[in-house]
Amino acid sequence: MDRIFSLAEIQVVANNFWKESGDICVFAFHGNLGAGKTTFIHALCDSKGVKDVVSSPTFSIINEYRFAENGIEKKIYHIDLYRINDEEEARQAGIEDCLFSGNICLVEWPEKAPGIFPEGTAHVYIEPVDGQRRKIRIIRN
């Protein structure tokens, strides 16, 4: 999936993201500071019907959100590895427990601990095209 979108189109792109993701549950979001990773993750959570406040987990490292799907309560883990130094620190923080839980995991700054991700992780690249638009590219392993 390669798309260029504006903020006005972000919810449509987020809805399509879920339709096209199939059974993938771990998504690693790559992009520079200010690229729009957290904004897109917020749109993904809105698309799933998350009622919790969606915010960057830079200091908490892991935010847990709940949503209902087909009458079943499910979880989304929003993980930010920006403040993590290495894979061992990520393991000690319990990141692997989330990644291998079977719940949806949306991970920012995955390059901080690349060796902890399960096989089948989808890598999502977000980059600015200009001041108003972003490009998103998804690569499935």
N, C-alpha and C positions, 0 to 999 in steps of 0.2 A: 504494500500500500504506500504510494507516494501521493501526497496532496499538498497543495498550497491553499491556505485559508486565512480569513480575517477573523477578528474577534466576533463579528456579527455571525459568522458561519461556524463557530467553534462547537456549538451544541450538535449540529448536524454531523460534523466530523466525528465527534465523540460517540454519537449513536451508531454511526457506521463502523467505528472502531470495534465496538462490542459485537456487532453482527458478523464482522470479518475475523474476529479473534478465535472463534471456535472454542476448543476446550483448553486453550492456553490460560494459565492463571498467574504466571509470574512475568512481569513486564519491567525491563530495565530502561530507564529514561536517561538519555544522554543529551547534553547541551550545555552551553556556557551559562554563566550567571545571567539572568534576565532573558533567557531564550524563550521562556514560556512553559517550562515543565510543570510547575505547580499550578499554573492557570489551566493547563490542559487536564491535569489530574483532577482538578476541581470540577471541570466539565464532565469528566468520566464518572465521577461520583454522583453528580447531579443526574446523569443519564441512568444510573442504577437506582435512583430514588433515595440516596443517603440523606437522612435528616440531620445528622450530626454536623457540627461546624467543621468544615474542611479547611485546614490551614497547614502551612509548612511545618513539618516535624524536625526542623533543623536542630532544636535544642532538646527535644524529647526523644529524638531518633525514630521512634515508632508511634504513629497515631493509628488507632483502631476505629473503624467506622462500621456501622451496621446498616443492612438493607434487607428487604424482603423480596424473595423471588419465588413465584408460584406458591405463596403462603409459607415458605420456609425462611427463617432468619439466617442470614449469611453475613460474613465479615469481609472487609477490605482492610488490608494493612498498607498504610502509606508510610514508606520508610525513606529516610534521608540519611545517606552515608557521608555527607559533607564533612562532618566533624570526626569521623572515624579515621584512624591512622592506618589500619591494615586489616587483613582478614581475621587475624586472631582477636583483635578488639571487636570486630563485628560478631564473631562467634560468641564472645563473652557477653555481648549485649543482647544475645538471643535472636539475632537476625535469622539464622538458619532455621530456628523453630518456626518462624513465620513462613519462610520460603518453601519449606517442605510440609506445610500444614494442609495443603490442598485448598486454602483460601486464596482469594485474589490478592496479589502483592504488587504494588506500584512503587518502584524503587528509584529514587533520584540519586545521582552520583555513583552508579554501580562500578565505575572504574576504580574506586577506592578499595574495593574488595572483590575483584573479578572471579576469584576461585571458589566463591561460596554459592554461586548460582546453580540451580539444578539444570539438567539437560532439558531442552525444550523451552528455555527462557526466550521470550521475544524481546529484541532490542529495538527501542524506539528512539529515533534521532529527531530532535526538534531544533530548528535554526531559524533566525530571522531572515526574511527575504528583503524586507524594508521596514519602516516604522510601523506599518499597519498589518503586515502579513507574516505568517510563519509557514515553514515547510516541515512536514512530518514524513518520516520514512520508517517503515517497520520491517525488520529483518527477523525472520524466524529461524532458529537453529534447528 
